[in-house]
């Protein structure tokens, strides 16, 4: 082996040259991939084909009986995560996952063993709640909140064990989990609690002071519209206890709406509930799930679709060929994008074996039984009409007021007898002297023609003769004509005259009503 300073120098030069070559190759390779339009176009086309294929599978899932699974475990819950298109089956010790797009088989996994998996809550008392990127489990009857991480269930910090929210309503809004109504400790609280998923703090979500709140119920129907930030609640039941004997109190089925932005409740109206809902006889048998605009409820062999925004209820009969007895104690998981349900059947007799089955929503919409209005009196519509009518009447009154006070009186001389004032185009006239003003109002006392003698009968000091007074009155009338004509620029006579029918030697005078209006 050769050594020495000469050979070491050659070796360093050789390594530097190799490094420069590698750097040039790297730069050229990157420029090729970045600037090559053909390669980028092929990559975009390839990704489009993959996304189209994925969406196609979601929009038209081909689930068959082979995707159903049988459980001996009696306590489990169902869930669906929209962000990763995956259905879940959770038991106390394990969970199954099925990807709708990439994988069509159930994959079984176990939770990590720790004491905080379920804590003291039973798995069947948990409700699946999701955000855009995470899944959570809320405990009905305690208020504890757990996060489903994929391999464990961890109770979140500061989630309060309030134990007053049995059979309540949960919804997610702006990275917060909200809980409304429910039952606990022989009371029905109407408050809303808010758990902030960022700060992990629980607080009360209080409406504005003075705002009426709906009566608290258990197992009420609810729908939350995330885009508008509106919560709709109605139905449900109350239970009264007397000497340890319970009895159901039917509520009035009022539809209420909460605007999360303004924190105001509003009573929209009375709901035309189907008999089974209105009587609250089967409130333990409701199977409910919802989209962003519709709430679905399965009861026996009927599917009820409540559309609040269209004020419409549709009732469908389940096909006789579709024989699936659904267990209402296990609420289904619903994919709004593909209209697919994952639900559980009732256990086989004398055993805990049951099937978890995928069902397309179209299976339940086989036969339309009836259609009806959701609200008995659509208060919003009536209020809208009332506001429109008031607006139209207001516009009509405004036009009438303008017509009466401006168009009718435009370029008109207004003589007000009660205040002895004269106006033109809403301006006070002060061009007449006292004698001229008194003469105008003297003639204005009569609504009809007055004779010369009437004008002469106007109070005077009696120092002048009849002829002198007559000439003076006529001169005063002429002066009134000139002054008012010059002030108003109206080329019309102030006085209308004609010969007297009783004495042709006399004339009769009247204010010209073509442009002069006399008011009391």
Order of alpha helices (4+ residues) and beta strands (2+ residues): alpha-alpha-beta-beta-beta-beta-beta-beta-beta-beta-beta-beta-beta-beta-beta-beta-beta-beta-beta-beta-beta-alpha-beta-beta-beta-beta-beta-beta-beta-beta-alpha-beta-beta-beta-alpha-beta-alpha-alpha-beta-beta-beta
